Amino acid sequence: MKNLAVLGSTGSIGQSTLEVVKHHPDRLRVVALAAGKNRDKFLEQCRIFRPEFISLATREDLQWVLDALDYQPRSAPSDEGLLHCVEAEGVNTVVSAIVGASGLRSTEKALRHGHRVCLANKESLVVGGTLILEALRQGQGELLPIDSEHAALHQLLHGKDMTTIRTIRLTASGGPFREWSLAQMKKATVQEAINHPTWKMGPKITIDSATLMNKGLEVIEACHLFGLTPEQIGVTIHPQSQVHAMIEMHDGSFQMQASANDMRLPIQYALLYPDQIPSPANVFSWDQPRTWDFHPPDLNRFPCLRLAYQSLCTGQSASIILNAANEESVNAFLKSHITFGLIAECNEAMLDTFPLQQPENIDHVLEIDKEVRLHTQKWLEAHR
Ligand code: MG
């Protein structure tokens, strides 16, 4: 039995995770649930799954939920609560689906405990990099990606001798601005950017998909997960989002993984690996005509993807800088404080000017992250 702590349970990945859990009551059980501010949704989830440990961002919201429940789970608020969820008795599998760098500490702790970590929080690997891999090695747990492209790669690379692999390739839908000109994109509104053509996701990752920063973060994530160099990882635009990744063997042949674009698939894969049993995901039908397109990304229109490669070649702290700057600039865009075009401009300015330093531990990572955010906020303030 997999006993789960689901961190970020009211977000898009968290909700899909709970649907998978409902589908496999004989294999999956919820022990701990943590979320941020959506207390109504959280209360509903607690009533259904009756977790033994719960956490929300604030003490007030947590008390509100506790007062409404007909049983008394143990509880703790905020970041401390996330760590308690990971350590709750019986937990052996952690779904890390908190948005942004704030998921880092709980991911690291879960790995040190030797748990299986199903990672939707790609920022943990982007900013934590080698430190996260060190926690994985020391705790001897498992790290399974929930990102659809990385779950696809995990399947494609399973059992393969890595020396037989020449390159890997992540696909990207291209987002809502795939065919827009640079001038059009610069003035894009929040409404236009939030309207993703193939995936339904939270606001931060949807904007990251529109700038292709999401793909950039995924390239960094793949480097760490599969021990590859930046030169070995390519990106291909594939608007239908049905081929999720490909691997190229040294002899020039390619293997691809395809499925319906339904996040419940990679989530179930990570939870139940190595078993691939029937899932609640939508059935992929070959009875209707289908066309798949593939083309190379345009780095002039999507500079954020170029920045991700640049940061990978510079070192760990460059990825921390890029990620923190991006979280702040996306946030400012979502509040309509800056234009869409300024997201990439801000990220590039921070990457070019913020001093590099090698992080020694997770505290140090979070310290750099905080400094970059303050610096970015000043830049954003000046460009409003
Ligand atoms: Mg993805």
Boltz pocket constraint, residues with backbone or C-beta under 6 A from the ligand:
constraints:
  - pocket:
      binder: B
      contacts: [[A, 147], [A, 148], [A, 149], [A, 218]]
      max_distance: 6.0
